[in-house]
Amino acid sequence: MKIAVIGGTGLIGSQVVRILNAEGHEAVPHSPSTGLDLLSGAGLAEALEGADVVINLTNSPTFDDASPAFFRTTMDNLLAAAEAAGVGHAVVLSIVGAELVPDLVYYRAKVLQEDILKAGPIPYSVVRVTQFFEFIGSVLKWTADDKTVRLPSTLIQPMAAAEVARAVADVSVGSPLMGTRSYAGPEVFALDELGRLTLAAQGDQREVVTDNTAGMFAAAKGDALIAKEGTVIEKTSYREWLAR
């Protein structure tokens, strides 16, 4: 099976490519570094030539008001090119609970991306996942100074990027779901608690201050970002991942 992996040189995409090729498929990474520009459509026809499946792992360069336009333009371009190339399955990576956080424009943009895919001409699958372990360090930096890290007590259920990649790869070689499959890590944390655990593991002496207005995740209320019924629960715990 030939699979075009758009965003195939990033954190998830590079792992998806390795997994699929190791299993005997022809997974080809595409990104700006390989000459593909989803916003203009340059290189799309070449990237999708002969592809049975296209996986879209691209992300908006910003989390602000520009993100909806990014996802609308790139999805319109991708689906038009995929239809012209006769691609039989389009896969998009999205976020568990995105529709439950309407105050975050980026999450609204991801829901828009899903809706465009569902309304498009290509049989599809949406893979929804929770936050990656690998991004926790960046989340801590958003509201940190030399002495403190301010974090909300937002509940999250993070998972390892390797398991995200495995999920995407598995769905991509199956029949189109014509729906959504969700994945989450095995543990629920309050984000401020997770921050304390992370800093302690790194020997970082800064204090975590609970601030329910701090950072992007302050907009997520209650169990919005937690696994819902039917979610596939992965195995790797955060402490296991930290220990590696």
C-alpha positions in Angstrom: 0.0 0.0 0.0 1.3 3.4 -0.9 0.7 6.1 1.8 1.5 9.8 1.5 2.2 11.2 4.9 1.7 14.9 4.9 3.7 16.4 7.7 5.8 13.2 7.5 9.0 14.7 8.9 7.6 15.9 12.2 7.4 14.3 15.7 4.5 12.0 14.8 4.9 11.9 11.1 8.4 10.6 11.1 7.4 7.8 13.5 4.4 6.9 11.3 6.6 6.6 8.3 9.0 4.3 10.1 6.2 2.1 11.4 4.5 1.7 8.0 7.7 1.1 6.1 8.8 -1.5 8.6 5.5 -3.3 8.0 6.1 -3.4 4.2 4.1 -0.5 3.0 5.5 2.4 0.9 5.1 5.4 3.2 6.5 8.6 1.7 7.0 11.7 3.9 6.0 15.1 2.5 6.5 18.5 4.1 7.9 22.0 3.2 11.4 20.5 3.3 10.4 18.1 0.5 8.8 20.8 -1.6 5.2 20.5 -0.5 3.2 23.6 0.3 -0.3 22.8 1.5 -1.4 26.4 1.6 -0.6 27.1 -2.0 -1.1 23.5 -3.2 2.3 23.4 -4.7 3.6 19.8 -4.9 0.4 18.2 -3.9 -0.4 16.5 -7.2 3.1 14.9 -7.2 2.9 13.9 -3.5 -0.4 12.1 -4.0 0.4 10.4 -7.3 -0.4 6.7 -7.0 -1.2 7.0 -3.3 -3.8 4.7 -1.8 -4.0 6.7 1.5 -3.1 10.2 2.5 -2.4 11.0 6.2 -2.6 14.7 7.1 -0.5 15.5 10.2 0.2 19.1 9.4 -0.4 21.8 12.0 -1.3 25.4 12.0 1.9 27.5 12.6 0.0 29.5 15.3 -2.8 28.8 17.8 -4.4 32.1 17.2 -7.2 33.5 15.0 -5.2 32.6 11.9 -5.6 28.8 12.6 -9.2 28.4 11.1 -8.1 29.9 7.8 -5.0 27.6 7.7 -7.0 24.5 8.2 -9.8 25.5 5.8 -7.3 26.3 3.0 -5.1 23.3 3.5 -8.0 20.8 3.8 -9.7 22.2 0.7 -6.5 21.9 -1.3 -5.7 18.4 0.1 -9.2 17.0 -0.6 -9.3 18.4 -4.1 -5.9 16.9 -5.0 -6.8 13.6 -3.3 -10.0 13.3 -5.3 -8.1 14.1 -8.5 -5.5 11.5 -7.7 -8.0 8.8 -6.9 -6.9 8.4 -3.2 -9.2 6.0 -1.4 -8.7 7.0 2.3 -7.9 10.2 4.0 -6.8 10.3 7.7 -6.5 13.3 9.9 -5.1 13.6 13.4 -7.2 15.6 15.9 -7.7 16.2 19.6 -9.9 14.5 22.1 -12.6 16.9 23.4 -11.8 19.6 20.9 -15.5 20.5 20.4 -15.9 20.9 24.2 -13.4 23.8 24.4 -15.1 26.5 22.3 -13.2 29.3 24.0 -10.0 28.1 22.3 -9.9 29.2 18.7 -7.3 26.5 17.8 -9.6 23.8 19.1 -12.5 25.3 17.1 -10.1 25.2 14.1 -9.4 21.5 14.6 -13.2 20.8 14.7 -13.5 22.8 11.5 -10.8 20.6 9.9 -12.7 17.4 11.0 -15.9 18.8 9.5 -14.3 19.6 6.2 -12.9 16.1 6.0 -16.3 14.5 6.8 -18.1 16.6 4.2 -15.5 16.0 1.5 -15.4 13.5 -1.3 -12.8 11.0 0.1 -13.6 8.1 2.5 -12.1 9.2 5.8 -10.9 8.4 9.3 -10.4 10.9 12.2 -7.9 9.8 14.8 -8.4 11.8 18.0 -5.7 11.7 20.7 -5.0 13.4 24.0 -2.0 15.7 24.7 1.4 14.3 24.1 3.9 13.6 27.0 6.5 15.3 24.8 4.7 18.6 24.9 4.4 18.9 28.6 7.8 20.7 28.8 6.6 23.3 26.3 3.3 23.8 28.3 5.4 24.5 31.4 7.4 27.2 29.6 4.3 29.2 28.5 3.7 30.6 32.0 7.1 30.2 33.7 9.7 32.6 35.1 12.9 32.0 37.0 11.1 31.0 40.3 7.6 29.8 39.5 5.5 27.9 36.9 1.8 28.9 36.9 -0.5 26.2 35.8 -4.3 25.6 35.9 -5.7 22.5 37.5 -7.2 21.4 34.2 -7.7 17.7 33.9 -5.7 16.0 31.1 -5.0 12.4 30.2 -1.8 12.5 28.2 -0.1 9.8 26.1 3.2 9.0 24.5 3.9 10.3 20.9 5.0 6.8 20.0 1.5 5.5 20.8 -0.1 8.3 18.8 2.0 7.3 15.8 1.1 3.6 16.2 -2.6 4.6 16.4 -2.4 6.7 13.2 -0.5 4.0 11.4 -3.0 1.3 12.3 -6.0 3.3 11.3 -4.4 4.3 8.0 -4.0 0.7 6.7 -7.5 -0.3 7.7 -10.8 0.4 6.0 -11.9 4.0 6.3 -13.8 4.5 9.6 -16.2 7.0 8.2 -16.0 8.3 11.8 -13.7 8.9 14.7 -11.5 6.7 16.9 -10.1 8.2 20.0 -7.0 7.3 22.1 -5.8 8.4 25.5 -3.1 7.7 28.1 -3.8 5.4 31.1 -3.8 8.2 33.8 -5.7 11.4 34.5 -3.7 14.3 36.0 -4.5 17.8 37.0 -2.1 19.9 34.9 -0.6 21.6 38.0 0.0 18.2 39.6 1.7 17.0 36.4 3.9 20.1 36.4 5.1 19.3 39.9 5.8 15.7 39.0 7.7 16.8 35.9 9.9 19.5 37.7 10.7 17.1 40.5 11.8 14.4 38.0 14.1 17.0 36.3 15.5 18.3 39.6 14.0 21.7 38.9 13.4 23.6 42.1 10.8 26.1 40.8 7.5 26.2 42.5 4.3 25.3 40.6 1.6 27.8 41.5 -2.0 26.8 40.7 -3.6 29.5 38.6 -6.8 28.6 36.8 -6.4 31.5 34.4 -2.8 30.6 33.2 -2.0 29.4 29.8 -4.1 27.9 26.9 -5.4 24.9 28.9 -7.2 27.2 31.4 -10.0 27.3 28.8 -10.7 23.6 29.2 -13.3 23.0 31.9 -14.2 19.8 33.8 -13.6 16.6 32.0 -13.5 18.2 28.5 -10.0 16.7 27.6 -10.5 13.4 29.3 -11.3 10.1 27.5 -14.9 9.4 26.8 -16.7 6.1 26.4 -15.2 4.0 23.6 -11.7 5.6 23.8 -8.8 3.2 23.4 -6.6 3.5 26.5 -2.9 3.1 25.9 -0.4 1.5 28.2 2.6 3.8 28.7 2.3 5.8 32.0 3.8 9.3 32.3 6.3 8.1 35.0 7.5 5.3 32.8 8.0 7.7 30.0 9.9 10.1 32.2 12.1 7.4 33.5 13.2 6.6 29.9 
